[in-house]
Amino acid sequence: HISQIFTNHTHQIAKDERKSILQHAVEEFGDHFMFTDTVFHLDCRLSRGRDIRALRGLLGTLRVSVLQQQPWMPELVTTLQHVLPQWRKDNLIFPVMTWTDFLSHVQESVNPLVSEERLKIVAGTLNDIGEIVHIKEGHLKSVIILDADWLGQRIFGPALSPEHAPIPKL
């Protein structure tokens, strides 16, 4: 009996920790990511599994929704989409820039005449289509993350992995 009580208590603590991490992530990055109530149990060994297909479907729906809200695509967005892969390679280990560095980089290597206000609009579009993550508020104010996959795989992934919030086997 006591082992069942201990297991339930340990499971509740792990669940509370995951909720706390998720709440913090939503507070910090809620303006940059779309969090859903749908929970997926993904097995990376089953790339054609039911949950993977459901996740792909949800991502496709969200992408279409975001793109429909973008009435126009400035030429600078297209140009940066072609330049960003090289910038990601150049910053492979830590693909993060301050807003000031991003502005300077764009002015030096893409368009010397781009204004900060115009680049903010372009960065917003790039953020909305998933090319970059533009953080404008919170603890990481004025930061550009050049590789959203890096953020998910290297930062959020390990933080949310079972190794950091183990769930006891029942």
Secondary structure, DSSP 4 states (H G I P E B T S, - for coil): -HHHHHHHHHHHHHHHHHHHHHHHHHHHHTTTS---S------TT-TTSHHHHHHHHHHHHHHHHHHHT-----HHHHHHHHHHHHHHHHTSS--EEEHHHHHHHHHHHT-TT--HHHHHHHHHHHHHTTS-EEE-SSTT-SEEES-HHHIIIIIIHHHHSTTTS-----
